[in-house]
Amino acid sequence: MAPHAIIVGAGLAGPLLAILLARGGHRVDLVERRPDPRSAAHDGGRSINLGMSARAIAALREVGLWQEARRLSVPMRGRMVHAGGRPAFYPYGGDPSQILHSIRRDTLVRLLVEHAEKQPGVRLRFETRCVSVDRDAAAVTLEDGTTLRAGFVVGADGASSLVRTAMQRGLPAGFSREYLEWGYKEVTIRATPGGEPAVPLEALHIWPGERGLGVAHPNLDNSLTCTLFLPREEPPDPVSAAFPHLATLVPDLDEQASAAPMSHLTTVRTAPWRHRDTTVLVGDAAHAVYPFYGQGMNASFEDCLVLDRMLARHPGDREAAFAAYERARKPHTDVLAELSERNFLELRDGMRSPLALARKRLDLLLHKTFPGTWVPLYTLVSHTTVPYGEALRRARRQDRLAAALAAAGAGLAAAGLLAARRTGRTTR
Ligand SMILES: Cc1cc2nc3c(=O)[nH]c(=O)nc-3n(C[C@H](O)[C@H](O)[C@H](O)COP(=O)(O)OP(=O)(O)OC[C@H]3O[C@@H](n4cnc5c(N)ncnc54)[C@H](O)[C@@H]3O)c2cc1C
């Protein structure tokens, strides 16, 4: 019999890991401070929509939930950029299967929790806050004073993880937390009175701008959920001043925006992710990233798959399994943090830069022409499960090649011009 596990946090990673561990024969207690997502008391939580890409799809496939999740989502075939003038559509890839899937967070959490509950040995405890963790004894104390003991504790309790704090307290550990100077608010782009979507549904819509960045994911009911990223200091007032086109689609944009709370965006980097064979972290507890690559959940799901694999690979030596898991994941989630920071600028400024957009089109053209050889970074990150660090290395090689080709092209053009001038001189 595999040891008993306590997972703190039934957000996205927690219930997926509970399913995987239960399949491996573990008894699992899943402890969540918020109400059951299937109950009326549940409030949906932060960020209403999520884009599922290759890594989330692989994880959901692994536990037999992909077809159901797909049915509950809307496909997004590319980005539609609204930067003045006519909106421009940029497909995600040359291959029509390269699409993202927009799903409501609460729908996905419900699906995972329902499936976790069906696994033998899984016990769900909602409205149960964990208040302390004994990292050596693998024990957690709940708000009502109950103490649960297990073989190991998993911190799946998000960016402000209590498990992480308790696990690292007094030990040599690295920790950094940064906040972006921009936060976010969510508003709804309702369907038209005729029930039609206000903008084409099968795209991620982007309104880039210096004073605000809008990103909208489609919903099954023909509405879209739009996240308005805004400077926290001196946000545009009224908000519609930064989004004139969006304001034509959402007549009550200012009312919605002033009623919505401003949420923060954070990057967490930390190490170690584990303590002996008793405590381990997954998901945002180990590596929260800004949402601009749409990979936080995707990476968190990938953690669960890798942790489960390492436990199977090291039966009877959980400490080795935890160490192998951290070694396999940490370098790549560090790269993801860097990419996610960079993509904020790409979305905000790059989507308005003709040069950056031309480079994007060139990348896609090269990918279409040499699909096995030339794969844009975005495609590697979103449409493959190539580890993030490897994806970045490959993209850098391609960048060097593109620069060399551009230089060679410029050299040839210059040589051609020179030759033409010489010929001109001799024939004149
Ligand atoms: C605006 C925005 C948009 C995003 N869009 C995307 C996207 O499109 N694609 C994508 O892949 N990712 C996206 N993400 C990232 C994604 O939301 C996170 O990476 C993901 O939620 C991490 O899952 P998690 O389970 O690790 O943590 P969480 O989802 O934060 O879950 C942690 C859970 O732990 C519970 N908890 C915390 N403390 C305790 C305690 N003491 N006791 C009991 N329970 C506790 C919390 O209530 C929560 O339910 C987005 C994030 C934001 C902010």
The ligand as a Gaussian input file, in Angstrom:
#p B3LYP/6-31G(d) Opt

LIG

0 1
 C       -5.334000      36.713000     -14.725000
 C       -4.767000      35.328000     -14.803000
 C       -4.931000      34.603000     -15.969000
 C       -4.390000      33.318000     -16.088000
 N       -4.547000      32.644000     -17.252000
 C       -3.960000      31.443000     -17.406000
 C       -4.097000      30.723000     -18.632000
 O       -4.760000      31.176000     -19.566000
 N       -3.460000      29.527000     -18.751000
 C       -2.719000      29.005000     -17.738000
 O       -2.130000      27.929000     -17.914000
 N       -2.595000      29.641000     -16.559000
 C       -3.193000      30.834000     -16.358000
 N       -3.086000      31.486000     -15.168000
 C       -2.279000      30.884000     -14.085000
 C       -3.084000      29.901000     -13.234000
 O       -4.219000      30.530000     -12.717000
 C       -2.244000      29.372000     -12.081000
 O       -0.979000      28.999000     -12.514000
 C       -2.928000      28.171000     -11.440000
 O       -4.122000      28.600000     -10.818000
 C       -2.035000      27.468000     -10.421000
 O       -2.749000      26.405000      -9.862000
 P       -2.454000      25.941000      -8.363000
 O       -3.376000      24.811000      -8.111000
 O       -1.009000      25.751000      -8.168000
 O       -2.836000      27.191000      -7.451000
 P       -4.265000      27.862000      -7.229000
 O       -5.119000      27.716000      -8.420000
 O       -3.982000      29.224000      -6.709000
 O       -4.924000      26.983000      -6.077000
 C       -4.478000      27.025000      -4.737000
 C       -5.624000      26.563000      -3.840000
 O       -5.135000      26.418000      -2.509000
 C       -6.122000      26.889000      -1.618000
 N       -5.459000      27.235000      -0.358000
 C       -4.524000      28.209000      -0.183000
 N       -4.114000      28.232000       1.104000
 C       -4.797000      27.260000       1.744000
 C       -4.815000      26.791000       3.105000
 N       -4.031000      27.346000       4.049000
 N       -5.638000      25.760000       3.428000
 C       -6.429000      25.184000       2.473000
 N       -6.459000      25.590000       1.182000
 C       -5.655000      26.608000       0.822000
 C       -6.731000      28.088000      -2.354000
 O       -8.011000      28.412000      -1.856000
 C       -6.766000      27.580000      -3.783000
 O       -7.983000      26.941000      -4.083000
 C       -3.658000      32.752000     -15.005000
 C       -3.504000      33.478000     -13.820000
 C       -4.053000      34.753000     -13.714000
 C       -3.875000      35.514000     -12.444000

